[in-house]
Amino acid sequence: MYRNLGVIKLESGDKAGACAAFRTALEQGFTDLFGYEVQDLLTTNCPEVVAPTVPSIPPPVQPSNAPSNAPDIAPVKRSNAP
C-alpha cells in the first residue's frame, strides 16, 4: 500500500510525501515480502536520506528435543480389497 502511495506522490511531484511513504513501506517489511524495489526507489529519489536496512526476521528454530508429528516407523500398507 505505501509503495503505491509513494509512487503516486512521486509522480504528482510530492517528493517529500513519496519519501515518507517509501520509508513507511520499508518499516512495515516490504523488502522481506516483495524485494528491494522500495529501497531502490528511496535511494534513487530521496538522496538526502539513507535508506534504512530492514533486518530480516529469521525463521523460528525448534529445539532438537521438540516432538515431531511424523511417525517413527513406516505406516502399515493397507488395502481395501476383499
Short mmCIF file of the C-alpha atoms (twelve columns), coordinates in Angstrom:
data_MODEL
# 
_entry.id   MODEL 
# 
loop_
_atom_site.group_PDB 
_atom_site.id 
_atom_site.type_symbol 
_atom_site.label_atom_id 
_atom_site.label_alt_id 
_atom_site.label_comp_id 
_atom_site.label_asym_id 
_atom_site.label_seq_id 
_atom_site.Cartn_x 
_atom_site.Cartn_y 
_atom_site.Cartn_z 
_atom_site.pdbx_PDB_model_num 
ATOM 1  C CA . MET A 1  0.000   0.000   0.000  1 
ATOM 2  C CA . TYR A 2  2.708   2.503   0.985  1 
ATOM 3  C CA . ARG A 3  4.751   1.593   -2.074 1 
ATOM 4  C CA . ASN A 4  1.825   2.518   -4.317 1 
ATOM 5  C CA . LEU A 5  1.146   5.700   -2.345 1 
ATOM 6  C CA . GLY A 6  4.805   6.662   -2.680 1 
ATOM 7  C CA . VAL A 7  4.770   6.121   -6.453 1 
ATOM 8  C CA . ILE A 8  1.600   8.229   -6.814 1 
ATOM 9  C CA . LYS A 9  3.072   11.051  -4.701 1 
ATOM 10 C CA . LEU A 10 6.320   10.882  -6.653 1 
ATOM 11 C CA . GLU A 11 4.503   11.168  -9.985 1 
ATOM 12 C CA . SER A 12 2.408   14.072  -8.713 1 
ATOM 13 C CA . GLY A 13 5.531   15.964  -7.627 1 
ATOM 14 C CA . ASP A 14 5.288   15.456  -3.851 1 
ATOM 15 C CA . LYS A 15 8.810   14.151  -3.330 1 
ATOM 16 C CA . ALA A 16 8.781   14.571  0.468  1 
ATOM 17 C CA . GLY A 17 5.487   12.673  0.747  1 
ATOM 18 C CA . ALA A 18 6.806   9.943   -1.539 1 
ATOM 19 C CA . CYS A 19 9.940   9.537   0.561  1 
ATOM 20 C CA . ALA A 20 7.845   9.302   3.736  1 
ATOM 21 C CA . ALA A 21 5.622   6.640   2.156  1 
ATOM 22 C CA . PHE A 22 8.651   4.654   0.951  1 
ATOM 23 C CA . ARG A 23 10.182  4.770   4.451  1 
ATOM 24 C CA . THR A 24 6.897   3.542   5.945  1 
ATOM 25 C CA . ALA A 25 6.770   0.688   3.433  1 
ATOM 26 C CA . LEU A 26 10.283  -0.361  4.461  1 
ATOM 27 C CA . GLU A 27 9.433   -0.132  8.161  1 
ATOM 28 C CA . GLN A 28 6.448   -2.426  7.581  1 
ATOM 29 C CA . GLY A 29 8.572   -5.106  5.940  1 
ATOM 30 C CA . PHE A 30 8.049   -4.511  2.208  1 
ATOM 31 C CA . THR A 31 11.573  -5.714  1.386  1 
ATOM 32 C CA . ASP A 32 11.115  -9.037  3.176  1 
ATOM 33 C CA . LEU A 33 7.838   -9.664  1.386  1 
ATOM 34 C CA . PHE A 34 8.401   -8.296  -2.118 1 
ATOM 35 C CA . GLY A 35 12.059  -7.475  -2.687 1 
ATOM 36 C CA . TYR A 36 14.235  -4.378  -2.904 1 
ATOM 37 C CA . GLU A 37 12.053  -2.207  -5.169 1 
ATOM 38 C CA . VAL A 38 11.060  0.311   -2.481 1 
ATOM 39 C CA . GLN A 39 14.592  0.508   -1.127 1 
ATOM 40 C CA . ASP A 40 15.792  1.290   -4.675 1 
ATOM 41 C CA . LEU A 41 13.058  3.928   -5.130 1 
ATOM 42 C CA . LEU A 42 14.025  5.539   -1.825 1 
ATOM 43 C CA . THR A 43 17.733  5.548   -2.676 1 
ATOM 44 C CA . THR A 44 17.129  6.949   -6.155 1 
ATOM 45 C CA . ASN A 45 14.537  9.617   -5.323 1 
ATOM 46 C CA . CYS A 46 15.488  10.578  -1.788 1 
ATOM 47 C CA . PRO A 47 19.275  11.062  -1.887 1 
ATOM 48 C CA . GLU A 48 19.246  13.185  1.263  1 
ATOM 49 C CA . VAL A 49 18.045  10.176  3.213  1 
ATOM 50 C CA . VAL A 50 19.996  6.965   3.554  1 
ATOM 51 C CA . ALA A 51 17.680  4.024   3.031  1 
ATOM 52 C CA . PRO A 52 17.379  2.059   6.238  1 
ATOM 53 C CA . THR A 53 18.271  -1.583  6.080  1 
ATOM 54 C CA . VAL A 54 15.383  -3.567  7.428  1 
ATOM 55 C CA . PRO A 55 16.619  -6.692  9.159  1 
ATOM 56 C CA . SER A 56 15.135  -9.975  8.035  1 
ATOM 57 C CA . ILE A 57 13.307  -11.960 10.646 1 
ATOM 58 C CA . PRO A 58 14.870  -15.400 10.917 1 
ATOM 59 C CA . PRO A 59 12.538  -18.390 10.901 1 
ATOM 60 C CA . PRO A 60 11.747  -19.839 14.303 1 
ATOM 61 C CA . VAL A 61 14.111  -22.567 15.439 1 
ATOM 62 C CA . GLN A 62 12.682  -25.614 17.142 1 
ATOM 63 C CA . PRO A 63 14.716  -27.205 19.894 1 
ATOM 64 C CA . SER A 64 16.324  -30.504 18.977 1 
ATOM 65 C CA . ASN A 65 14.224  -32.310 21.564 1 
ATOM 66 C CA . ALA A 66 10.936  -30.959 20.206 1 
ATOM 67 C CA . PRO A 67 8.339   -33.650 19.474 1 
ATOM 68 C CA . SER A 68 7.676   -34.426 15.852 1 
ATOM 69 C CA . ASN A 69 4.328   -35.215 14.281 1 
ATOM 70 C CA . ALA A 70 5.975   -37.728 11.987 1 
ATOM 71 C CA . PRO A 71 5.708   -41.388 12.988 1 
ATOM 72 C CA . ASP A 72 8.877   -43.201 13.991 1 
ATOM 73 C CA . ILE A 73 8.092   -46.205 11.799 1 
ATOM 74 C CA . ALA A 74 6.741   -46.517 8.279  1 
ATOM 75 C CA . PRO A 75 2.938   -46.787 8.157  1 
ATOM 76 C CA . VAL A 76 1.397   -50.208 7.582  1 
ATOM 77 C CA . LYS A 77 0.349   -50.672 3.962  1 
ATOM 78 C CA . ARG A 78 -3.394  -51.198 3.889  1 
ATOM 79 C CA . SER A 79 -5.730  -52.343 1.177  1 
ATOM 80 C CA . ASN A 80 -9.496  -52.100 0.842  1 
ATOM 81 C CA . ALA A 81 -9.569  -55.173 -1.373 1 
ATOM 82 C CA . PRO A 82 -11.762 -58.087 -0.162 1 
# 
